[in-house]
Amino acid sequence: MGRKLLAAAFYAPGHLDLDAFGPFNLVDAKTERLDDHTCTTVWFRQHDFLGLRDHEPTPRLADDPALPFAHYFRDTAVQARCEVAFLVTHPHQADPDWLAGRYWTVQARDVDSLVAEAFGLLHLDDGMVLDWDAPRLNERNILPGGPGLTIFANSGWARWF
């Protein structure tokens, strides 16, 4: 393909139809039935994502020019009733085999392992975080609102990485 791709994976009870993915033209989407979930994966160009952030560094979350996309991502996950959804912001993570290798953490409901992956953006529904002790989240930006918990990989300008 010659271009670097990023991806988002949505683990829900049913099929998720996406004709577009927020501000991006849909590069490719695949839906597959797994053991306990239906996973819809969307791939899009890294260049398009970085274009959302092509501004002066913004340490405050409220000033991040990509914040509307974060809200779109969370709202899509909530609307689809996803237990877990994540956005990968490093091209090696968009590899289908790498993504498939993360499913055990979703299936096992292993929130600590999901958080340890430091996905660019991770959404966990209320059931996933119900009895979870949230360690070290003060080191990351959290998207205000809910339902569920949506956290970034980091804080400040590097929040998406």
C-alpha positions as CSV (number, residue, x, y, z in Angstrom):
1,M,0.0,0.0,0.0
2,G,2.9,2.3,0.5
3,R,1.4,4.5,3.2
4,K,1.4,4.1,7.0
5,L,-1.8,3.1,8.6
6,L,-3.3,3.4,12.0
7,A,-6.3,1.5,13.3
8,A,-9.2,1.5,15.7
9,A,-10.8,-1.7,17.0
10,F,-14.3,-1.9,18.4
11,Y,-15.3,-5.0,20.4
12,A,-19.1,-5.1,20.7
13,P,-21.9,-7.7,20.8
14,G,-23.1,-6.9,17.3
15,H,-22.0,-5.5,13.9
16,L,-20.8,-1.9,13.7
17,D,-21.4,-0.1,10.3
18,L,-19.0,2.7,9.5
19,D,-19.2,4.4,6.2
20,A,-16.7,6.9,7.4
21,F,-14.6,7.2,10.5
22,G,-14.9,10.7,11.9
23,P,-12.9,13.1,9.9
24,F,-11.2,10.4,7.8
25,N,-12.2,8.8,4.6
26,L,-12.5,5.1,5.4
27,V,-9.4,3.4,4.2
28,D,-10.5,-0.2,5.0
29,A,-12.8,-1.8,7.5
30,K,-13.3,-5.4,8.5
31,T,-15.9,-7.0,10.8
32,E,-15.4,-10.5,12.1
33,R,-17.1,-12.6,14.7
34,L,-14.7,-13.7,17.5
35,D,-15.4,-16.1,20.4
36,D,-17.2,-13.6,22.6
37,H,-17.4,-10.4,20.5
38,T,-17.8,-9.0,17.1
39,C,-14.8,-6.9,16.2
40,T,-14.9,-4.1,13.7
41,T,-11.5,-2.8,12.8
42,V,-11.0,0.4,10.8
43,W,-7.7,1.4,9.2
44,F,-7.0,4.9,8.2
45,R,-3.9,6.9,7.1
46,Q,-1.5,8.0,9.8
47,H,-0.9,11.2,7.8
48,D,-4.6,12.1,8.1
49,F,-4.5,11.6,11.9
50,L,-1.4,13.6,12.3
51,G,-3.1,16.4,10.3
52,L,-5.6,16.7,13.0
53,R,-2.8,17.7,15.4
54,D,-0.8,19.8,13.0
55,H,-0.8,22.8,15.3
56,E,1.3,24.3,18.1
57,P,1.8,21.9,21.0
58,T,-1.2,22.0,23.3
59,P,-0.5,20.7,26.8
60,R,-4.1,21.2,28.0
61,L,-6.5,18.5,26.8
62,A,-9.2,21.2,26.3
63,D,-7.0,22.9,23.7
64,D,-6.1,19.7,21.7
65,P,-7.3,20.2,18.1
66,A,-8.0,16.5,17.8
67,L,-10.4,16.5,20.8
68,P,-13.5,16.3,18.6
69,F,-12.1,13.1,17.2
70,A,-11.6,11.7,20.7
71,H,-15.3,12.5,21.4
72,Y,-16.4,10.9,18.2
73,F,-14.4,7.7,19.0
74,R,-15.9,7.4,22.5
75,D,-19.4,8.2,21.2
76,T,-19.1,5.5,18.5
77,A,-17.9,3.0,21.1
78,V,-20.8,3.8,23.5
79,Q,-23.4,3.8,20.7
80,A,-22.2,0.3,19.5
81,R,-22.3,-0.9,23.2
82,C,-18.6,-1.8,23.0
83,E,-17.0,-3.4,26.1
84,V,-13.6,-2.3,24.8
85,A,-12.5,-0.1,21.9
86,F,-9.0,1.2,21.2
87,L,-7.2,3.4,18.8
88,V,-3.6,2.5,17.9
89,T,-1.3,5.4,17.1
90,H,1.8,3.6,16.1
91,P,1.9,2.0,12.7
92,H,3.3,-1.4,13.9
93,Q,0.1,-1.7,16.1
94,A,-2.1,-1.5,13.0
95,D,-0.8,-4.8,11.7
96,P,-3.7,-7.3,11.7
97,D,-1.7,-10.0,13.5
98,W,-0.7,-7.5,16.2
99,L,-4.3,-6.4,16.7
100,A,-5.5,-10.1,16.8
101,G,-2.9,-10.7,19.5
102,R,-4.6,-8.2,21.8
103,Y,-8.0,-10.0,21.8
104,W,-7.1,-12.2,24.8
105,T,-7.0,-9.1,26.9
106,V,-10.5,-8.1,25.8
107,Q,-11.8,-11.6,26.2
108,A,-10.2,-12.1,29.7
109,R,-11.5,-8.6,30.7
110,D,-7.9,-7.9,31.8
111,V,-8.1,-4.1,32.2
112,D,-4.6,-3.8,33.6
113,S,-3.2,-5.4,30.4
114,L,-5.3,-3.2,28.2
115,V,-4.2,-0.1,30.0
116,A,-0.5,-1.3,29.9
117,E,-0.7,-1.4,26.1
118,A,-0.9,2.5,26.2
119,F,-3.2,2.6,23.2
120,G,-3.5,6.1,21.8
121,L,-7.1,6.1,23.1
122,L,-8.8,3.3,25.1
123,H,-12.5,3.1,25.9
124,L,-13.7,0.7,28.6
125,D,-17.4,0.4,29.3
126,D,-18.8,0.7,32.8
127,G,-18.8,-3.1,33.3
128,M,-15.1,-3.3,32.5
129,V,-14.1,-0.7,35.1
130,L,-16.7,-1.5,37.8
131,D,-14.4,-3.2,40.3
132,W,-11.1,-2.1,38.8
133,D,-8.6,-0.3,40.9
134,A,-7.3,2.4,38.5
135,P,-3.6,2.7,39.2
136,R,-1.4,5.5,37.7
137,L,-4.1,7.1,35.7
138,N,-3.0,10.4,37.0
139,E,-0.1,10.1,34.5
140,R,-2.6,10.2,31.6
141,N,-5.2,12.4,30.2
142,I,-8.8,11.1,30.7
143,L,-11.5,12.2,28.4
144,P,-14.2,13.8,30.6
145,G,-17.7,12.3,30.5
146,G,-18.9,8.9,29.9
147,P,-20.4,6.4,30.2
148,G,-17.4,4.2,30.8
149,L,-13.8,5.4,31.0
150,T,-11.8,6.8,28.0
151,I,-8.1,7.3,28.6
152,F,-5.2,8.5,26.4
153,A,-1.8,6.8,26.2
154,N,-0.1,9.7,27.9
155,S,-0.7,13.4,29.0
156,G,0.1,16.8,27.5
157,W,1.1,17.1,23.9
158,A,2.1,13.4,23.8
159,R,-1.3,12.2,25.1
160,W,-2.1,10.2,21.9
161,F,1.3,8.4,22.0
